Amino acid sequence: MDYFIVIITTVLGLYFHWWLYVRIKSWADRDLALSFAEGNALKQAYMLEQLSCAKAQKIPRKDLPAWLEKASLNYQG
């Protein structure tokens, strides 16, 4: 029974850390996209849409800042 508890606790702990890592990456990407919006509510919506497009196109995370900056320069608002 002791091994069962240790295994379950370990698996749940690993899952929680993975989930937290994914959430933090998501929050960081969202904050990056919103940083290009400069407080403009319409541009914020546009940048979040561009972030979704970047994820759909599978833009690598290392290229994401440059891609979002280019998208923000194309904003026609």
N, C-alpha and C positions, 0 to 999 in steps of 0.2 A: 504494500500500500504506500509506503514511503517513496518508492521509486516512481510510482504513478503520480503522486503529488508533485514531485520534483520535475518530472517530464512535462506535466500540464502547465506548471508555473513557468517553466523555461520557454515553452512554445508560446504561451500567452504573452510573456515578456518580449520575446522576439517580434511577435506580430505587432504589439503595441509600438515598439521602437520603429519598425518599418512604417507603420501607419503615420506616426508622428513625423518621420523624415519626409514622407510624401506630402503631407499637409504643409510642412514648413517650406518645401520647395514650391508648392503651389502658391502660398502666401507671398513668397519672395518674388515670384514671377508676376503676380498681380500687382504688387507694390511697384515693381519696375515699370510695368505698363502704365500705371497711374501717375508715375513720376513724370512722364512725358506729357501729361495732360495739362499741366500748369494750372490746376484748379478749375478749369473750364468743364462744366458738367457734360456738355455735348461731346467734347473731346475725350472725356473719361469713358463715355459709352463707346465711342469709336475705338479707343485704344484697347478696351476690353474685347471688343469684337476682333480687332487685329491680333490680339493674343490668342484668341480661339482659332483664328485662321493659321497662325504660326504653329499651334499644336496640331492642327489637322494636317498641315504640310510637313510635320515632323522636323521642324527647324531645330538643330542641336542647341542645347542650352548655352554653349559658349558663343554661338552666333546670335542668340536672341537679343541682347542689348542693341547691337548694330541694326538688326532687322526691325526692331520696334522703333528705333530712332529714325530710320528711313521711312517707316510707315507714318510716324508723327509729322515728318516734313511734308508728306503728301496729303495731309489733312486739309480739306477744303471746307472750313466752317465759318 
